[in-house]
C-alpha cells in the first residue's frame, strides 16, 4: 500500500454509491491524497466515538462523522500525519506526504455543523 485518496462529502454512503460521479461532485467538500498514516485522524475520531467506521476494505473504507467534528480539522487543509516514507519499485513517497489537495472552501464554510459527512478512504495501491 502506498496511501489513500480521501473524499469528504455531504452525501450519505448510500447516496454516494447510488449516484454517478457527475451527481456526487457537487457534494464534495474536500479531497486529497495522503501517504501511510494518513487515516490516523479519522481512526482517532472512531476511537473516541466521534465517527463511525461503516466499511473497512479499502475500496473504499467509509466513515461517517458530523461536520461539527470534521470541519475544524480542515481549516488549515488536510489533517497532518506522521506517516513513514514509502519506497516502491518506481516511486518514493516522503514521510508525511499529502498531495492533490482540493478544498472547496465555499462549501466547507456553508456546511451546517449538524450535517453528517461521509469520509471515503480509497486504497491507492
N, C-alpha and C positions, 0 to 999 in steps of 0.2 A: 504494500500500500504506500502511496506517495502523499496522500492527503485527502481533502474534502472540498466539495463545492457546496457552499451554504446558500440556501434560499429562504428568506423570511417573507411570509405572505399573510395577508388578512383573510384569505380563504381558509376554510376548514380542510383537513386532509381529504375528506370525501369530495369536496368541491374541486380540489386540486387534481384528483385522479379522474374526475368526470369530464373536465373541460379541456379543450385544446390549448396549445401554447399561446395562441393569439388571445384567448379569453383570460388566461391566467396572468399574462404580462402586466395588466393594469392594476393588479392586486399586490404586486411585489413591492416591498419596502426596501429591501437590500439584498445583494448577492455578493459573494466573494469566494475566492479560493484560498485555502489555508493548508499548511503542512501538518505533519503529525502533531498531536497535542491541541489542534485547533478546535476540538469539541469540548475541551476541558470546561469552558464557561457554561455550556448548556448542561453538561453532566453534573456540574456543581449545583445548578438550579434543580435538577432532578433529585439529587441527594438531599436538598433542603425542602423538597416537596413544593417548589415554586414552579416546576414544569413537570410534564408527564411525558414519558417515552412511550410512543404508540407503536413504533416499529423499529427493529434494530438489525436489519440485514444489509444495510449499506446501499440499497437500491430503491429508495433511499432509507436512511434512518429518519424517523419522523418524530418530532416533539411538538407539544402544544404548551404554550405559556401565555400569560396575559401581557398586553402591551405595557402595562404599568411596570412589569418586571423587566421586559426586554428593551424597551426604548431607551432607558437611561444608559444601557450598555453600548448603545450605538452612537451616542453623542459625539465621540471622538473618532468614529469609524469603527471597523470591526474590532471585537474584543481581542486584546493582546493574548499571547500564549507563550509557553516555554518549550515549544516543540524542538526536537532534535534535528540535526542535519540528516537529509535523506540522500543517499547516493545510489543511483540506478545504473543500468548499462549505458545509457546515453544522456543522463541528466544529473544535476546536483541541485538540491533544494536547500538553501541555507537554513540554519536554525531560525525559528520564529517567523518563517516565511508567510506572507499574506500577499495575494495578487488578484488582479482583475476585479477590483473593488467597484461596485456600482451601488451608490446610496441615493435613494430618491428622497431628498430632504423635505420636499413639499408634502409628500405622502406621509413621511415619518412624523412631521410636525402636525399634520391634520388627523392623525390616528388617535381615536379616543382611548383613554387609558383602560377602559373596560373591555376593549376589543381582544378577543382571543386570537393569537397568532400561531401560524403553523411554521415550524422550523424544519426544513428538509436538509439533510446532510448526505450528499451523493459521494460515494467512494470514487476517487479519481484513479484507481489502479488501472 
